[in-house]
Amino acid sequence: MTNQYANPGLKEPISVQGSYITPDILPSNFSESYRRIVLSGAEDIGKVVNRANDSGYEAYAAQLKNEEQDIILGNHEERITKLRRV
């Protein structure tokens, strides 16, 4: 089966290049709460990237399944048309 409509780019994972942030590189005027937010931000971005990759792959798989179903429906339609002619 050929992929006429499925977007193969959806199955390719994205990546985010992050830099390592340590508390000692943050400005001294950052509050403790803000320091925690900044330091945990990289972890949150990683979670978002993972979810985006999962969603992209699932979208690609759904497109492939839709193409497969289109072929099956086309075959059914051909058979029904032939039966009506008989």
N, C-alpha and C positions, 0 to 999 in steps of 0.2 A: 504494500500500500504506500502511495506517495503522499507526502505532506504538502498539500496544495495551499492550505490556509493557516496551518499552525505556525506560530511565531517561534522559531527555535531559540531566539534570544531569551525567551522566558525560562528556559531550562538552564541557562548559564548563571551561576551564582555571582552575586555582586560582592564586593569587598570594600571595607572601609579601612583606610590606613590611619590608625590612631597613634597618637604619641603618648608616651608614658608620663603621667602627671603625678608628681609627688607633692606632699604638703609644703615642703620647704621652698618650692618654686612659686608658690602663690603669694600675691602681695600681702603684706602684713595687715593691711586695713580690711581684709576680708573677715567677716564674722565667722564664727565656728559653724553656724548653720550653712552659710554660703560655701564654706570650704568643703563640707560634706556633699553638697549638691554638685559642685564642680568635680570632685573626686569620683562620685558615683555616676557621673554623666557618661563616661566612656563605657561602663558596663551596660548602661541602658541602651546606648547606641548599638552595641554588639547584639543585644536582644532584638532590636528593631531590624537589624540587617538579617539575622537568622530568620525572623518571621517573614520578611520580604522575600528571601530566597525560597522558603517553603511555599509561600503563596504563588510566586512565579512558576515554580515547578508544577504545582497543582493546576494552575491555569493552562500551562502547556499540555499537561496530561488530559485535561478536559477538552482542549481543542482537538487533540488526536482522537479522543473518543467520539467527539461530534463528527469528525470526518468519517470515522468508521461507520457510525450510524447513518450518515448520509448515503454511503455506498450501499448499506443493507436496505435502506428505504428505497433507493433507486432500483435495486434488484427486485424488490417486492412489487414496485410499480410496473416494471417491465412484465413480470409474470402475470399480474392482474390484467394488464392491457392485452396480452396474448390470449388469456382465457376468455376475455370478452369478445374477441374476434372469432372464437370457435363457435 
